[in-house]
Amino acid sequence: MKITTNSVVSVTYKLNSKPEGGEEKFIEEAGKNNPLTFLFGVGGMIAGFEINLDGLAVGDKFNFSVKPADAYGEKHPDNLVDLPIEAFKNEKGEVQRDMLKIGAIIPMQDNEGHHMRGIVTKVGINEVTMDFNHPLAGNHLRFEGEVLAVRTATADELAHGHVHGPGGHHH
């Protein structure tokens, strides 16, 4: 069976990322003992990943690159935000300077309660600059792996929008 929309797909992969003008570096891996299993064609994966897997079958190996536009997009300057240093106070009213290190990822909430993660890019006396772009935004991604399994999704999986059973969600 070939990978098509509404297939349940299991793959191994190694993911490498390369920022514009930078060096490629290893990000993560899903091996045969812990493959990525997902419902294909329902928007759960980045577009460039699914485009390159479409039509492959069990045993097919892949090695492809995905440009930022088909992955996590370009970095947007609007997602760099200066926050007052007071936003980083603990329950005692003290600024938590130990967490304010360049490159630190800090979980935060916006005014509507949406959770997001920001990367500290600059720490000043009165404000902290946070980058709320996806950590892989602006990066070219390279996936290398193998298709392990392909099957037709069940009606329940399609209704719920995710895989059930091994490698998937358990109710």
C-alpha positions in Angstrom: 0.0 0.0 0.0 1.2 3.5 -0.8 1.0 6.5 1.4 -2.1 8.5 0.6 -4.5 10.9 2.4 -6.1 9.2 5.4 -3.3 6.6 5.7 -1.8 5.7 9.0 2.0 5.9 8.4 5.0 4.8 10.6 8.4 6.0 9.6 11.9 6.2 11.1 13.7 9.5 10.5 16.7 11.6 11.4 16.1 15.4 11.3 18.8 17.9 10.6 18.4 21.6 10.5 20.4 24.3 8.7 19.8 28.0 9.3 20.5 30.4 6.4 24.3 30.7 6.1 24.8 28.3 9.0 26.0 24.7 9.5 23.6 21.7 9.4 23.1 20.2 12.8 21.3 17.1 14.1 17.9 17.8 15.8 16.2 14.6 16.6 15.6 11.0 15.6 12.8 8.4 15.5 14.2 4.9 15.3 12.6 1.5 14.6 11.9 1.0 18.4 10.1 4.4 18.6 8.9 5.4 15.1 6.8 8.4 14.2 3.3 7.1 13.6 0.8 9.7 12.3 -2.4 10.2 10.3 -1.3 11.3 6.8 -2.9 14.2 5.0 -4.9 15.8 7.8 -2.4 18.7 8.6 -0.7 17.2 11.6 2.7 17.3 10.0 4.6 20.1 8.2 3.6 20.4 4.5 7.0 19.6 3.1 7.3 16.4 5.1 4.0 15.1 3.8 4.6 16.2 0.2 7.8 14.2 0.1 6.3 11.1 1.7 3.2 11.0 -0.6 3.1 7.9 -2.7 5.9 6.0 -0.9 5.4 2.4 0.3 6.7 0.1 3.1 10.5 -0.3 2.7 11.0 2.9 0.8 13.9 4.9 2.0 13.9 8.7 1.8 16.3 11.6 2.1 14.9 15.0 1.3 15.1 18.7 2.2 12.3 21.0 3.1 12.6 24.8 2.7 11.4 27.1 5.5 8.2 28.0 3.6 7.1 24.4 3.7 8.2 23.8 7.2 8.0 26.4 10.1 8.1 29.5 7.9 10.6 32.3 7.9 11.5 34.2 11.0 9.2 37.2 11.5 10.5 40.3 13.1 7.0 40.9 14.7 7.6 37.8 16.8 10.6 39.5 18.6 9.0 41.2 21.6 10.4 43.4 24.3 8.9 42.6 27.7 9.3 44.6 30.9 11.7 42.9 33.3 8.8 42.8 35.8 7.2 40.1 33.7 9.8 37.7 35.0 9.2 38.2 38.8 8.5 35.2 41.0 5.9 34.9 43.7 8.1 36.9 46.0 8.3 39.8 43.6 11.9 39.1 42.7 13.2 39.1 39.1 14.3 35.6 38.3 17.6 36.6 36.7 19.0 33.0 36.7 16.4 32.0 34.1 17.2 35.1 31.9 20.1 33.7 30.0 20.6 34.2 26.2 19.1 31.2 24.5 17.0 30.1 27.4 13.5 28.8 26.4 10.8 30.2 28.7 7.2 29.0 28.7 4.8 31.9 28.8 1.2 32.9 28.2 -0.3 35.7 26.2 -3.1 38.0 27.4 -5.7 35.5 26.1 -4.2 32.5 28.0 -2.5 30.9 25.0 0.6 29.0 25.9 3.8 29.7 23.9 7.5 29.4 24.3 9.9 32.2 23.9 13.7 32.3 23.5 15.6 34.9 25.4 17.6 36.9 22.9 18.6 40.0 24.9 18.5 40.9 28.6 18.6 44.6 29.5 18.2 46.5 32.8 14.5 47.2 32.3 13.4 44.7 29.5 14.0 41.3 28.0 13.8 40.6 24.3 12.0 37.3 23.6 11.8 35.5 20.2 8.4 33.8 19.8 9.2 32.4 16.3 9.2 28.6 16.2 12.8 27.4 17.0 13.1 26.0 13.5 11.7 29.0 11.7 14.0 30.1 8.9 15.7 26.8 8.8 16.0 24.3 5.9 15.2 20.8 7.3 16.6 17.5 6.0 14.8 14.2 6.8 16.4 10.9 6.2 14.6 7.6 7.0 12.4 4.7 6.0 8.7 3.9 5.7 8.0 1.1 8.2 4.2 0.7 7.8 1.2 2.0 5.9 -2.4 1.1 6.5 -5.8 2.6 5.9 -7.1 4.7 8.9 -10.1 3.4 10.8 -13.4 5.4 10.9 -12.6 6.3 14.6 -9.1 7.6 13.7 -10.5 9.8 10.9 -13.3 11.1 13.2 -10.8 11.9 16.0 -8.1 13.1 13.7 -5.3 11.0 15.1 -3.9 7.4 15.2 -5.2 4.9 17.8 -3.4 1.9 19.2 0.4 1.2 19.0 2.3 4.4 18.2 -0.9 6.5 18.5 -3.3 7.8 21.1 -5.0 5.5 23.6 -8.5 6.4 24.9 
